[in-house]
Amino acid sequence: MHKPVSMVSEPNMVPMIDVLLVLLIIFMLVTVESVRRAFLLQLPQPASASGPASVPMVLTVAAGPQYTLNGKRLVPDRLESELRSVFARRTERVLFVRGERTMRYQEVIHAFDAARGAGIGVTAIVPETAR
């Protein structure tokens, strides 16, 4: 006598597992590469290499608007050109911007735009605790 053939079909898991492993490897490689890119930063030069130019440059924006760079008053209409001339002699091109609390956001952003136009690569806002 002939045995009946069973028609139980089971899914073949091997191809699905292969695809999942390949996807896992791809995601791991992409994640490692994106984390590596997230930590690019500009390190300051050692004090001996940068000399007297290592003094941090702080641009203060006051009402009016009035701009002072480390205590020296700058002409608002010539802000970008004056920043360019000051930073032309510096090896470290980092500018910290400090705005008074009463300043309009637009006036502080104008200082950032002038700094970018002057070729200053890194700009930062001075935190409230450092005042």
ZALUM-13429 format. One record per residue: residue in three letters; residue number from 1; x, y, z of N, C-alpha, C in turn. Coordinates in nm, 4 decimals, padded with zeros to 6 digits. Example, Ala and Ser with C-alpha at 12.3 -4.5 7.8 and 13.67 -1.06 7.14 Angstrom:
<residu ALA; num 1; nxx 01.3190; nyy -00.5690; nzz 00.7800; caxx 01.2300; cayy -00.4500; cazz 00.7800; cxx 01.3200; cyy -00.3300; czz 00.7800>
<residu SER; num 2; nxx 01.2850; nyy -00.2250; nzz 00.7080; caxx 01.3670; cayy -00.1060; cazz 00.7140; cxx 01.2900; cyy 00.0030; czz 00.7870>
//
This chain:
<residu MET; num 1; nxx 00.0802; nyy -00.1168; nzz 00.0000; caxx 00.0000; cayy 00.0000; cazz 00.0000; cxx 00.0857; cyy 00.1248; czz 00.0000>
<residu HIS; num 2; nxx 00.0293; nyy 00.2254; nzz -00.0549; caxx 00.1002; cayy 00.3507; cazz -00.0730; cxx 00.0664; cyy 00.4475; czz 00.0402>
<residu LYS; num 3; nxx 00.1710; nyy 00.5068; nzz 00.1052; caxx 00.1474; cayy 00.6017; cazz 00.2142; cxx 00.1033; cyy 00.7367; czz 00.1583>
<residu PRO; num 4; nxx 00.0121; nyy 00.8017; nzz 00.2249; caxx -00.0276; cayy 00.9342; cazz 00.1768; cxx 00.0851; cyy 01.0361; czz 00.2017>
<residu VAL; num 5; nxx 00.1036; nyy 01.1208; nzz 00.1038; caxx 00.2074; cayy 01.2248; cazz 00.1129; cxx 00.1509; cyy 01.3418; czz 00.1915>
<residu SER; num 6; nxx 00.2259; nyy 01.3836; nzz 00.2871; caxx 00.1771; cayy 01.4959; cazz 00.3669; cxx 00.2106; cyy 01.6267; czz 00.2956>
<residu MET; num 7; nxx 00.1197; nyy 01.7214; nzz 00.2997; caxx 00.1348; cayy 01.8489; cazz 00.2315; cxx 00.1636; cyy 01.9610; czz 00.3318>
<residu VAL; num 8; nxx 00.2377; nyy 01.9312; nzz 00.4320; caxx 00.2728; cayy 02.0332; cazz 00.5302; cxx 00.3897; cyy 02.1135; czz 00.4735>
<residu SER; num 9; nxx 00.3682; nyy 02.2404; nzz 00.4583; caxx 00.4761; cayy 02.3219; cazz 00.4040; cxx 00.5324; cyy 02.4099; czz 00.5151>
<residu GLU; num 10; nxx 00.6600; nyy 02.4051; nzz 00.5277; caxx 00.7282; cayy 02.4876; cazz 00.6266; cxx 00.8080; cyy 02.5927; czz 00.5523>
<residu PRO; num 11; nxx 00.8080; nyy 02.7153; nzz 00.6027; caxx 00.8851; cayy 02.8197; cazz 00.5338; cxx 01.0345; cyy 02.7919; czz 00.5468>
<residu ASN; num 12; nxx 01.1043; nyy 02.8208; nzz 00.4408; caxx 01.2492; cayy 02.8035; cazz 00.4408; cxx 01.3112; cyy 02.9281; czz 00.5048>
<residu MET; num 13; nxx 01.3693; nyy 02.9126; nzz 00.6223; caxx 01.4204; cayy 03.0259; cazz 00.6990; cxx 01.5623; cyy 03.0658; czz 00.6599>
<residu VAL; num 14; nxx 01.6351; nyy 02.9823; nzz 00.5925; caxx 01.7758; cayy 03.0093; cazz 00.5605; cxx 01.7917; cyy 03.1345; czz 00.4745>
<residu PRO; num 15; nxx 01.7185; nyy 03.1537; nzz 00.3656; caxx 01.7363; cayy 03.2767; cazz 00.2876; cxx 01.6981; cyy 03.4031; czz 00.3658>
<residu MET; num 16; nxx 01.5951; nyy 03.3935; nzz 00.4500; caxx 01.5538; cayy 03.5094; cazz 00.5282; cxx 01.6620; cyy 03.5473; czz 00.6294>
<residu ILE; num 17; nxx 01.7220; nyy 03.4496; nzz 00.6918; caxx 01.8295; cayy 03.4764; cazz 00.7878; cxx 01.9504; cyy 03.5346; czz 00.7166>
<residu ASP; num 18; nxx 01.9817; nyy 03.4858; nzz 00.5979; caxx 02.0932; cayy 03.5415; cazz 00.5200; cxx 02.0705; cyy 03.6892; czz 00.4888>
<residu VAL; num 19; nxx 01.9503; nyy 03.7229; nzz 00.4479; caxx 01.9181; cayy 03.8623; cazz 00.4164; cxx 01.9272; cyy 03.9488; czz 00.5418>
<residu LEU; num 20; nxx 01.8765; nyy 03.9012; nzz 00.6533; caxx 01.8829; cayy 03.9773; cazz 00.7782; cxx 02.0269; cyy 03.9993; czz 00.8233>
<residu LEU; num 21; nxx 02.1114; nyy 03.8991; nzz 00.8079; caxx 02.2519; cayy 03.9164; cazz 00.8458; cxx 02.3219; cyy 04.0195; czz 00.7577>
<residu VAL; num 22; nxx 02.2942; nyy 04.0173; nzz 00.6287; caxx 02.3533; cayy 04.1164; cazz 00.5382; cxx 02.3057; cyy 04.2566; czz 00.5752>
<residu LEU; num 23; nxx 02.1764; nyy 04.2720; nzz 00.6033; caxx 02.1248; cayy 04.4029; cazz 00.6449; cxx 02.1866; cyy 04.4490; czz 00.7766>
<residu LEU; num 24; nxx 02.2049; nyy 04.3565; nzz 00.8687; caxx 02.2665; cayy 04.3904; cazz 00.9965; cxx 02.4085; cyy 04.4414; czz 00.9767>
<residu ILE; num 25; nxx 02.4846; nyy 04.3760; nzz 00.8926; caxx 02.6225; cayy 04.4194; cazz 00.8649; cxx 02.6232; cyy 04.5567; czz 00.7988>
<residu ILE; num 26; nxx 02.5336; nyy 04.5800; nzz 00.7044; caxx 02.5268; cayy 04.7111; cazz 00.6378; cxx 02.4924; cyy 04.8200; czz 00.7384>
<residu PHE; num 27; nxx 02.3945; nyy 04.7990; nzz 00.8239; caxx 02.3581; cayy 04.8992; cazz 00.9237; cxx 02.4715; cyy 04.9249; czz 01.0228>
<residu MET; num 28; nxx 02.5448; nyy 04.8206; nzz 01.0594; caxx 02.6579; cayy 04.8387; cazz 01.1505; cxx 02.7653; cyy 04.9248; czz 01.0861>
<residu LEU; num 29; nxx 02.7946; nyy 04.9022; nzz 00.9598; caxx 02.8966; cayy 04.9819; cazz 00.8906; cxx 02.8526; cyy 05.1268; czz 00.8753>
<residu VAL; num 30; nxx 02.7276; nyy 05.1497; nzz 00.8422; caxx 02.6769; cayy 05.2864; cazz 00.8267; cxx 02.6790; cyy 05.3593; czz 00.9602>
<residu THR; num 31; nxx 02.6407; nyy 05.2918; nzz 01.0664; caxx 02.6399; cayy 05.3541; cazz 01.1984; cxx 02.7803; cyy 05.3906; czz 01.2431>
<residu VAL; num 32; nxx 02.8754; nyy 05.3038; nzz 01.2235; caxx 03.0140; cayy 05.3327; cazz 01.2618; cxx 03.0654; cyy 05.4528; czz 01.1842>
<residu GLU; num 33; nxx 03.0355; nyy 05.4610; nzz 01.0561; caxx 03.0817; cayy 05.5729; cazz 00.9740; cxx 03.0158; cyy 05.7040; czz 01.0161>
<residu SER; num 34; nxx 02.8871; nyy 05.7007; nzz 01.0510; caxx 02.8193; cayy 05.8238; cazz 01.0914; cxx 02.8678; cyy 05.8710; czz 01.2271>
<residu VAL; num 35; nxx 02.8998; nyy 05.7794; nzz 01.3178; caxx 02.9542; cayy 05.8186; cazz 01.4484; cxx 03.0931; cyy 05.8779; czz 01.4307>
<residu ARG; num 36; nxx 03.1698; nyy 05.8223; nzz 01.3407; caxx 03.3049; cayy 05.8732; cazz 01.3158; cxx 03.2984; cyy 06.0171; czz 01.2642>
<residu ARG; num 37; nxx 03.2025; nyy 06.0491; nzz 01.1791; caxx 03.1873; cayy 06.1842; cazz 01.1252; cxx 03.1344; cyy 06.2821; czz 01.2278>
<residu ALA; num 38; nxx 03.0626; nyy 06.2354; nzz 01.3262; caxx 03.0013; cayy 06.3244; cazz 01.4237; cxx 03.1028; cyy 06.3882; czz 01.5170>
<residu PHE; num 39; nxx 03.2244; nyy 06.3365; nzz 01.5230; caxx 03.3213; cayy 06.3882; cazz 01.6174; cxx 03.4354; cyy 06.4648; czz 01.5529>
<residu LEU; num 40; nxx 03.4142; nyy 06.5196; nzz 01.4336; caxx 03.5153; cayy 06.6053; cazz 01.3729; cxx 03.5120; cyy 06.7393; czz 01.4450>
<residu LEU; num 41; nxx 03.6244; nyy 06.7864; nzz 01.4909; caxx 03.6291; cayy 06.9130; cazz 01.5613; cxx 03.7628; cyy 06.9802; czz 01.5393>
<residu GLN; num 42; nxx 03.7676; nyy 07.1078; nzz 01.5705; caxx 03.8907; cayy 07.1834; cazz 01.5553; cxx 03.9549; cyy 07.1978; czz 01.6924>
<residu LEU; num 43; nxx 04.0743; nyy 07.1430; nzz 01.7065; caxx 04.1455; cayy 07.1513; cazz 01.8321; cxx 04.2293; cyy 07.2782; czz 01.8347>
<residu PRO; num 44; nxx 04.2392; nyy 07.3440; nzz 01.9492; caxx 04.3222; cayy 07.4639; cazz 01.9562; cxx 04.4699; cyy 07.4289; czz 01.9442>
<residu GLN; num 45; nxx 04.5462; nyy 07.5244; nzz 01.8928; caxx 04.6895; cayy 07.5057; cazz 01.8789; cxx 04.7560; cyy 07.5159; czz 02.0159>
<residu PRO; num 46; nxx 04.8677; nyy 07.4463; nzz 02.0381; caxx 04.9403; cayy 07.4619; cazz 02.1641; cxx 04.9866; cyy 07.6062; czz 02.1807>
<residu ALA; num 47; nxx 05.0055; nyy 07.6497; nzz 02.3042; caxx 05.0398; cayy 07.7889; cazz 02.3324; cxx 05.1701; cyy 07.8302; czz 02.2652>
<residu SER; num 48; nxx 05.2687; nyy 07.7410; nzz 02.2574; caxx 05.3965; cayy 07.7769; cazz 02.1973; cxx 05.3857; cyy 07.7944; czz 02.0467>
<residu ALA; num 49; nxx 05.2970; nyy 07.7194; nzz 01.9814; caxx 05.2848; cayy 07.7279; cazz 01.8361; cxx 05.2040; cyy 07.8490; czz 01.7930>
<residu SER; num 50; nxx 05.1038; nyy 07.8865; nzz 01.8720; caxx 05.0193; cayy 07.9970; cazz 01.8294; cxx 05.0655; cyy 08.1311; czz 01.8837>
<residu GLY; num 51; nxx 05.1527; nyy 08.1331; nzz 01.9844; caxx 05.2102; cayy 08.2563; cazz 02.0348; cxx 05.1060; cyy 08.3490; czz 02.0952>
<residu PRO; num 52; nxx 05.1215; nyy 08.4800; nzz 02.0720; caxx 05.0305; cayy 08.5753; cazz 02.1331; cxx 04.8898; cyy 08.5714; czz 02.0747>
<residu ALA; num 53; nxx 04.8705; nyy 08.5037; nzz 01.9635; caxx 04.7383; cayy 08.4972; cazz 01.9007; cxx 04.6455; cyy 08.3996; czz 01.9715>
<residu SER; num 54; nxx 04.6917; nyy 08.3343; nzz 02.0798; caxx 04.6091; cayy 08.2357; cazz 02.1468; cxx 04.5074; cyy 08.2983; czz 02.2417>
<residu VAL; num 55; nxx 04.5084; nyy 08.4305; nzz 02.2565; caxx 04.4097; cayy 08.4973; cazz 02.3401; cxx 04.2730; cyy 08.4821; czz 02.2723>
<residu PRO; num 56; nxx 04.1724; nyy 08.4315; nzz 02.3437; caxx 04.0417; cayy 08.4142; cazz 02.2801; cxx 03.9837; cyy 08.5485; czz 02.2378>
<residu MET; num 57; nxx 03.9252; nyy 08.5517; nzz 02.1197; caxx 03.8645; cayy 08.6728; cazz 02.0668; cxx 03.7154; cyy 08.6694; czz 02.0967>
<residu VAL; num 58; nxx 03.6667; nyy 08.7708; nzz 02.1699; caxx 03.5264; cayy 08.7777; cazz 02.2096; cxx 03.4663; cyy 08.9045; czz 02.1507>
<residu LEU; num 59; nxx 03.3660; nyy 08.8873; nzz 02.0673; caxx 03.2927; cayy 08.9986; cazz 02.0077; cxx 03.1680; cyy 09.0212; czz 02.0908>
<residu THR; num 60; nxx 03.1571; nyy 09.1397; nzz 02.1515; caxx 03.0422; cayy 09.1732; cazz 02.2337; cxx 02.9471; cyy 09.2597; czz 02.1519>
<residu VAL; num 61; nxx 02.8210; nyy 09.2202; nzz 02.1501; caxx 02.7177; cayy 09.2943; cazz 02.0776; cxx 02.6307; cyy 09.3644; czz 02.1807>
<residu ALA; num 62; nxx 02.6258; nyy 09.4987; nzz 02.1729; caxx 02.5464; cayy 09.5783; cazz 02.2665; cxx 02.4379; cyy 09.6528; czz 02.1893>
<residu ALA; num 63; nxx 02.3487; nyy 09.7167; nzz 02.2628; caxx 02.2379; cayy 09.7893; cazz 02.2016; cxx 02.2899; cyy 09.8988; czz 02.1105>
<residu GLY; num 64; nxx 02.2234; nyy 09.9173; nzz 02.0016; caxx 02.2595; cayy 10.0245; cazz 01.9094; cxx 02.2611; cyy 09.9862; czz 01.7637>
<residu PRO; num 65; nxx 02.3178; nyy 09.8837; nzz 01.7128; caxx 02.4108; cayy 09.7906; cazz 01.7783; cxx 02.5519; cyy 09.8489; czz 01.7850>
<residu GLN; num 66; nxx 02.6200; nyy 09.8152; nzz 01.8908; caxx 02.7606; cayy 09.8512; cazz 01.9099; cxx 02.8390; cyy 09.7219; czz 01.9242>
<residu TYR; num 67; nxx 02.9547; nyy 09.7172; nzz 01.8588; caxx 03.0378; cayy 09.5969; cazz 01.8599; cxx 03.1729; cyy 09.6298; czz 01.9210>
<residu THR; num 68; nxx 03.2167; nyy 09.5442; nzz 02.0128; caxx 03.3519; cayy 09.5565; cazz 02.0678; cxx 03.4191; cyy 09.4206; czz 02.0583>
<residu LEU; num 69; nxx 03.5440; nyy 09.4216; nzz 02.0168; caxx 03.6229; cayy 09.2988; cazz 02.0044; cxx 03.7346; cyy 09.3056; czz 02.1067>
<residu ASN; num 70; nxx 03.7233; nyy 09.2275; nzz 02.2135; caxx 03.8187; cayy 09.2280; cazz 02.3254; cxx 03.8421; cyy 09.3694; czz 02.3771>
<residu GLY; num 71; nxx 03.7345; nyy 09.4473; nzz 02.3910; caxx 03.7425; cayy 09.5816; cazz 02.4461; cxx 03.7640; cyy 09.6915; czz 02.3438>
<residu LYS; num 72; nxx 03.8000; nyy 09.6585; nzz 02.2211; caxx 03.8228; cayy 09.7584; cazz 02.1160; cxx 03.6937; cyy 09.7768; czz 02.0375>
<residu ARG; num 73; nxx 03.6449; nyy 09.9001; nzz 02.0298; caxx 03.5198; cayy 09.9289; cazz 01.9603; cxx 03.5387; cyy 09.9172; czz 01.8095>
<residu LEU; num 74; nxx 03.4426; nyy 09.8525; nzz 01.7447; caxx 03.4430; cayy 09.8347; cazz 01.5994; cxx 03.3308; cyy 09.9165; czz 01.5378>
<residu VAL; num 75; nxx 03.3521; nyy 09.9642; nzz 01.4159; caxx 03.2503; cayy 10.0409; cazz 01.3441; cxx 03.1464; cyy 09.9426; czz 01.2894>
<residu PRO; num 76; nxx 03.0173; nyy 09.9612; nzz 01.3236; caxx 02.9156; cayy 09.8640; cazz 01.2803; cxx 02.9067; cyy 09.8472; czz 01.1291>
<residu ASP; num 77; nxx 02.9240; nyy 09.9545; nzz 01.0531; caxx 02.9134; cayy 09.9445; cazz 00.9077; cxx 03.0319; cyy 09.8700; czz 00.8461>
<residu ARG; num 78; nxx 03.1444; nyy 09.8660; nzz 00.9158; caxx 03.2642; cayy 09.8001; cazz 00.8637; cxx 03.3015; cyy 09.6775; czz 00.9473>
<residu LEU; num 79; nxx 03.2032; nyy 09.6149; nzz 01.0092; caxx 03.2297; cayy 09.5031; cazz 01.0997; cxx 03.3019; cyy 09.3886; czz 01.0290>
<residu GLU; num 80; nxx 03.2539; nyy 09.3489; nzz 00.9134; caxx 03.3144; cayy 09.2357; cazz 00.8432; cxx 03.4589; cyy 09.2650; czz 00.8029>
<residu SER; num 81; nxx 03.4862; nyy 09.3829; nzz 00.7497; caxx 03.6232; cayy 09.4148; cazz 00.7069; cxx 03.7178; cyy 09.4272; czz 00.8258>
<residu GLU; num 82; nxx 03.6690; nyy 09.4813; nzz 00.9372; caxx 03.7546; cayy 09.4917; cazz 01.0560; cxx 03.7842; cyy 09.3536; czz 01.1146>
<residu LEU; num 83; nxx 03.6854; nyy 09.2662; nzz 01.1163; caxx 03.7095; cayy 09.1283; cazz 01.1629; cxx 03.8092; cyy 09.0580; czz 01.0714>
<residu ARG; num 84; nxx 03.7962; nyy 09.0790; nzz 00.9409; caxx 03.8879; cayy 09.0170; cazz 00.8447; cxx 04.0314; cyy 09.0638; czz 00.8702>
<residu SER; num 85; nxx 04.0513; nyy 09.1945; nzz 00.8954; caxx 04.1873; cayy 09.2450; cazz 00.9175; cxx 04.2454; cyy 09.1941; czz 01.0490>
<residu VAL; num 86; nxx 04.1632; nyy 09.1812; nzz 01.1525; caxx 04.2132; cayy 09.1307; cazz 01.2811; cxx 04.2508; cyy 08.9830; czz 01.2702>
<residu PHE; num 87; nxx 04.1664; nyy 08.9039; nzz 01.2050; caxx 04.1907; cayy 08.7595; cazz 01.1976; cxx 04.2896; cyy 08.7210; czz 01.0882>
<residu ALA; num 88; nxx 04.3304; nyy 08.8161; nzz 01.0054; caxx 04.4304; cayy 08.7853; cazz 00.9019; cxx 04.5653; cyy 08.7509; czz 00.9650>
<residu ARG; num 89; nxx 04.5927; nyy 08.8031; nzz 01.0829; caxx 04.7211; cayy 08.7791; cazz 01.1507; cxx 04.7160; cyy 08.6623; czz 01.2488>
<residu ARG; num 90; nxx 04.6016; nyy 08.6000; nzz 01.2633; caxx 04.5855; cayy 08.4941; cazz 01.3634; cxx 04.5900; cyy 08.3567; czz 01.2988>
<residu THR; num 91; nxx 04.6484; nyy 08.2618; nzz 01.3720; caxx 04.6480; cayy 08.1230; cazz 01.3241; cxx 04.5207; cyy 08.0511; czz 01.3674>
<residu GLU; num 92; nxx 04.4685; nyy 08.0860; nzz 01.4840; caxx 04.3469; cayy 08.0238; cazz 01.5361; cxx 04.2286; cyy 08.1126; czz 01.4989>
<residu ARG; num 93; nxx 04.1416; nyy 08.0620; nzz 01.4141; caxx 04.0309; cayy 08.1432; cazz 01.3613; cxx 03.9006; cyy 08.1063; czz 01.4316>
<residu VAL; num 94; nxx 03.8952; nyy 08.1395; nzz 01.5620; caxx 03.7782; cayy 08.1106; cazz 01.6443; cxx 03.7302; cyy 08.2416; czz 01.7047>
<residu LEU; num 95; nxx 03.6005; nyy 08.2676; nzz 01.6957; caxx 03.5416; cayy 08.3896; cazz 01.7505; cxx 03.4266; cyy 08.3523; czz 01.8430>
<residu PHE; num 96; nxx 03.4282; nyy 08.4085; nzz 01.9635; caxx 03.3190; cayy 08.3910; cazz 02.0582; cxx 03.2335; cyy 08.5164; czz 02.0528>
<residu VAL; num 97; nxx 03.1024; nyy 08.5000; nzz 02.0477; caxx 03.0101; cayy 08.6129; cazz 02.0399; cxx 02.9300; cyy 08.6186; czz 02.1692>
<residu ARG; num 98; nxx 02.9296; nyy 08.7362; nzz 02.2305; caxx 02.8545; cayy 08.7581; cazz 02.3543; cxx 02.7528; cyy 08.8686; czz 02.3258>
<residu GLY; num 99; nxx 02.6272; nyy 08.8376; nzz 02.3403; caxx 02.5212; cayy 08.9366; cazz 02.3201; cxx 02.4561; cyy 08.9723; czz 02.4514>
<residu GLU; num 100; nxx 02.4224; nyy 09.1001; nzz 02.4671; caxx 02.3507; cayy 09.1404; cazz 02.5880; cxx 02.2114; cyy 09.0800; czz 02.5862>
<residu ARG; num 101; nxx 02.1538; nyy 09.0629; nzz 02.7033; caxx 02.0216; cayy 09.0007; cazz 02.7131; cxx 01.9150; cyy 09.0832; czz 02.6414>
<residu THR; num 102; nxx 01.9325; nyy 09.2127; nzz 02.6338; caxx 01.8312; cayy 09.2994; cazz 02.5733; cxx 01.8421; cyy 09.3058; czz 02.4216>
<residu MET; num 103; nxx 01.9415; nyy 09.2408; nzz 02.3651; caxx 01.9645; cayy 09.2481; cazz 02.2202; cxx 01.8582; cyy 09.1707; czz 02.1437>
<residu ARG; num 104; nxx 01.8281; nyy 09.2217; nzz 02.0252; caxx 01.7401; cayy 09.1479; cazz 01.9349; cxx 01.8217; cyy 09.0354; czz 01.8708>
<residu TYR; num 105; nxx 01.7545; nyy 08.9258; nzz 01.8462; caxx 01.8188; cayy 08.8076; cazz 01.7876; cxx 01.8830; cyy 08.8416; czz 01.6529>
<residu GLN; num 106; nxx 01.8172; nyy 08.9262; nzz 01.5752; caxx 01.8650; cayy 08.9622; cazz 01.4427; cxx 02.0012; cyy 09.0321; czz 01.4489>
<residu GLU; num 107; nxx 02.0239; nyy 09.1154; nzz 01.5497; caxx 02.1506; cayy 09.1869; cazz 01.5599; cxx 02.2658; cyy 09.0930; czz 01.5956>
<residu VAL; num 108; nxx 02.2390; nyy 08.9938; nzz 01.6770; caxx 02.3425; cayy 08.8961; cazz 01.7108; cxx 02.3731; cyy 08.8087; czz 01.5892>
<residu ILE; num 109; nxx 02.2704; nyy 08.7691; nzz 01.5156; caxx 02.2907; cayy 08.6890; cazz 01.3950; cxx 02.3683; cyy 08.7685; czz 01.2904>
<residu HIS; num 110; nxx 02.3466; nyy 08.8999; nzz 01.2851; caxx 02.4241; cayy 08.9842; cazz 01.1927; cxx 02.5743; cyy 08.9734; czz 01.2246>
<residu ALA; num 111; nxx 02.6089; nyy 08.9664; nzz 01.3527; caxx 02.7497; cayy 08.9511; cazz 01.3928; cxx 02.8038; cyy 08.8166; czz 01.3450>
<residu PHE; num 112; nxx 02.7243; nyy 08.7098; nzz 01.3554; caxx 02.7670; cayy 08.5786; cazz 01.3066; cxx 02.7856; cyy 08.5802; czz 01.1550>
<residu ASP; num 113; nxx 02.6943; nyy 08.6469; nzz 01.0835; caxx 02.7064; cayy 08.6563; cazz 00.9380; cxx 02.8318; cyy 08.7331; czz 00.8977>
<residu ALA; num 114; nxx 02.8608; nyy 08.8410; nzz 00.9685; caxx 02.9815; cayy 08.9190; cazz 00.9387; cxx 03.1061; cyy 08.8354; czz 00.9647>
<residu ALA; num 115; nxx 03.1052; nyy 08.7546; nzz 01.0697; caxx 03.2202; cayy 08.6692; cazz 01.1000; cxx 03.2391; cyy 08.5646; czz 00.9908>
<residu ARG; num 116; nxx 03.1322; nyy 08.5040; nzz 00.9444; caxx 03.1434; cayy 08.4057; cazz 00.8357; cxx 03.1940; cyy 08.4723; czz 00.7086>
<residu GLY; num 117; nxx 03.1457; nyy 08.5944; nzz 00.6818; caxx 03.1912; cayy 08.6685; cazz 00.5648; cxx 03.3380; cyy 08.7063; czz 00.5734>
<residu ALA; num 118; nxx 03.3876; nyy 08.7230; nzz 00.6957; caxx 03.5282; cayy 08.7573; cazz 00.7161; cxx 03.6185; cyy 08.6349; czz 00.7082>
<residu GLY; num 119; nxx 03.5602; nyy 08.5170; nzz 00.6910; caxx 03.6398; cayy 08.3959; cazz 00.6772; cxx 03.6707; cyy 08.3264; czz 00.8086>
<residu ILE; num 120; nxx 03.6002; nyy 08.3628; nzz 00.9141; caxx 03.6216; cayy 08.2989; cazz 01.0446; cxx 03.5465; cyy 08.1666; czz 01.0426>
<residu GLY; num 121; nxx 03.6205; nyy 08.0581; nzz 01.0624; caxx 03.5632; cayy 07.9253; cazz 01.0459; cxx 03.4773; cyy 07.8787; czz 01.1608>
<residu VAL; num 122; nxx 03.5105; nyy 07.9159; nzz 01.2834; caxx 03.4393; cayy 07.8645; cazz 01.3998; cxx 03.3887; cyy 07.9825; czz 01.4808>
<residu THR; num 123; nxx 03.2582; nyy 07.9860; nzz 01.5029; caxx 03.1987; cayy 08.0886; cazz 01.5883; cxx 03.1185; cyy 08.0185; czz 01.6966>
<residu ALA; num 124; nxx 03.1121; nyy 08.0814; nzz 01.8137; caxx 03.0398; cayy 08.0206; cazz 01.9249; cxx 02.9799; cyy 08.1299; czz 02.0107>
<residu ILE; num 125; nxx 02.8716; nyy 08.0973; nzz 02.0773; caxx 02.8093; cayy 08.1908; cazz 02.1703; cxx 02.8704; cyy 08.1673; czz 02.3078>
<residu VAL; num 126; nxx 02.9022; nyy 08.2776; nzz 02.3761; caxx 02.9554; cayy 08.2667; cazz 02.5121; cxx 02.8412; cyy 08.2250; czz 02.6024>
<residu PRO; num 127; nxx 02.8564; nyy 08.1157; nzz 02.6768; caxx 02.7462; cayy 08.0699; cazz 02.7637; cxx 02.7199; cyy 08.1683; czz 02.8762>
<residu GLU; num 128; nxx 02.5992; nyy 08.1614; nzz 02.9285; caxx 02.5544; cayy 08.2533; cazz 03.0343; cxx 02.6425; cyy 08.2444; czz 03.1582>
<residu THR; num 129; nxx 02.6927; nyy 08.1272; nzz 03.1931; caxx 02.7725; cayy 08.1111; cazz 03.3145; cxx 02.9095; cyy 08.1760; czz 03.3029>
<residu ALA; num 130; nxx 02.9558; nyy 08.2011; nzz 03.1813; caxx 03.0886; cayy 08.2591; cazz 03.1638; cxx 03.0870; cyy 08.4101; czz 03.1697>
<residu ARG; num 131; nxx 02.9733; nyy 08.4704; nzz 03.1879; caxx 02.9660; cayy 08.6174; cazz 03.1887; cxx 03.0163; cyy 08.6712; czz 03.3130>
//
